[in-house]
Amino acid sequence: MKEQISQEIVDYHPNYISSKWILERIPFIFNDDLDQYIDWKERLGSYIGVDAKAIAITGSAAVGISLNPDKDFREFTEKSDIDVAIVSGHHFDISWHYLRNLGPKRHRLKRVEKESVKDHRERLIYWGTIATDKIIQILPFGKEWMNAIDQMRKIDPTKDRDINFRIYKDFESLREYQSDCIGKLKDIIIST
């Protein structure tokens, strides 16, 4: 699979690759079971208040290998986490507003939370994304979403796996973020 994807990354535009291998497919972890994937998304959507159509599995759980340029096509394993893209302008705006207006609360954050807030200011907000993995507990809806993660960790195929949510302002932000990573990977493949 690595060779096929590598060749396609070289031959096609990153947007095509993000569609084919991430956004427009049944994720690898669901083993071609569309019914299970739809049911999984419907459940998650009901827990977090987001339409199931606006939820997608990304990362190695989607493809079977990682397309992150820093992970050298690492294979999806029993220990791999599940990255979930959630397209919600509503939750993005709440998160952005909250992070931007932390004020004195910023000094009470743990070091990893402070570093994550800084990463959002310097990089992630530009891409229209909020990476919740290190800050979900401080977001206004964090408790509800952490409960959703706990519920999704009880069902297959995400049972007992770490689940990370990434909020995207809109579908364009989701596609651009994925395509940017694939473009960087393309540069690496071509240069080697």
N, C-alpha and C positions, 0 to 999 in steps of 0.2 A: 504494500500500500504506500509506503514512504516514497518509493521510486515514482509511482504513478502521480501522486500528489505533487512531488517535487517538479516533475516535468510539466504538469498543468500550471503550477505557479509560474514557471518560466514562460510558458506559451500564452497564458491568458491574463487579462486585466484582473487586479486584485478584487474588484467588485464582483466579477464572475465567480472567482474562487470562494469569496465569502458567501455568496448565494448558494453555490453548489454544495459546499462542504459544511456550512454552518447554518445558514438562515432558512434554506428551502428544503430541508430534509428531515427525516426521522433520525434523531440523534443515535449515535452508535450504542449508547448505553441501553436503548430500548429495543435493540436487536430486531429492527424492522417491524415492530408491533405498534402500528398507528393507533389502535384503540387504547392501548396502555398509555401512550404518550399523551393523547388527548385527555384521557381521564386524569393523568397526573397533573397536567396544566390546569384543568378545570378545578381540581382540588386546591392547588396552590393559589389560583386566582381568587377562589372564594375566601381563603384565609387572609389574603392581603388586600383585597378590594381592587383587583386589577383584572381586566378582561383577559381570558386565557390566550387569545390571539396575540396579545402583547407580551407574551412570555416565551423565551427561547433558551434552550440549553446551548452553551458555547464551550469553548475549550476542548480538551481531549475527550470529554464525555460526549461531545457532539461528533467528533471526527474519528476518534479511535487513537489518534496521536495528537500531540500538541503542535499548533501552528504559531506558538509564541516564538519570536526570533531568538529568545534567550534560552530556550529549552531543548533545542536540537532534536526536534521530532520525537520527544519522549512519549512512550506508549501509555495508553490508559490502562491502569492496573486496579486491583482490588483496593488499593490504598489511595487512589486518586480521588480528589475532591470533585464536586459538581459545581460548575459555574453557571449561574442562571442570569440571563439578561431580562430585565423588566423595563419595558418601554412605558413610562408614565411621566408626562410633563408635570402632572400634579405633585407626585412624590419627589420629582427632581427639584421643583421650585421650593417645596417645603424644606427639603434638605439643604439646598443652596442658601436659602434665606437663613436657616438656623446656623449653618456653619459660618456664614459671613457675619452674623451678629452675635457670636459667642461672647464677645466682650470679656468681662472679668471671669466668666466661667472657663475661659481658655486656660487659665492658670491652674485650675483644679483637675484638668485632664491628665490621664496617664501619658507617659512619654510616647508610647506607640500611637495613641490617639492624636497627640499634638503633631507627630510626624505625618500622620495621615491627613490631618486638616491642612498642613502645609503643602502636601502633595496635591491636594485638591485645588488649592489656590494657584499653585505654580503650573499644573499640568492637566489634571483630570477635568476640571470645569471647562477648560478650552474645548475638550472633546465632547462636552455635553453628557458627562457621566459622573455618577457618584458611586465609588467603590465602598460598599458597606462592610466589608469583612472586618475592618478594625474599628469601625465607628458605629455599627448598627445600634449598640446599646445606648448611645447618646442622642440618637435621632428621635424626634417627637413620636414617631410611630414604631420605634425600635422594639418595644416590648411585644407588640402585636406581631411583628415580622419575625422576631426570635421564636415566638410560639409557633408560627407557621413552619419555620425550619424544623423545630422539634417534631411537628406532626409529619412532615415530609420524610423525616429520617426513620419513620416507622413503617414506610411502605416501599415495596420494590418499584423500580430498581435502585432507589436512592437510600435504601435501608442501611442505617448505621454509617452513612458517609457524611463527611463535612460538606455543607452546602453554603455557597457564597452568592449573595445577590449583588448585582451591579445594576444601578438604575440609569436609564438613558432618557434624555429629554424628549427624544423623538426617534423615529425609525432611521432618519438620516444620520443621527449621531451614532446609533448602533452600527450601521453599515460602515460609516467612515472610520470608526474606531477599529473594527475588525479588518477593514481593508488596509488601514495604515500598518497594522501588524504584519499582514500578509505582504505588503510592499517591502517592508524591512526584511522579511524572510527571503523575498525574491532577490533583493540585493545581495544577501549573504550567499544564496545558492549560485548566483551568477559569478560572484567574485571568487568562488572556490574551485 
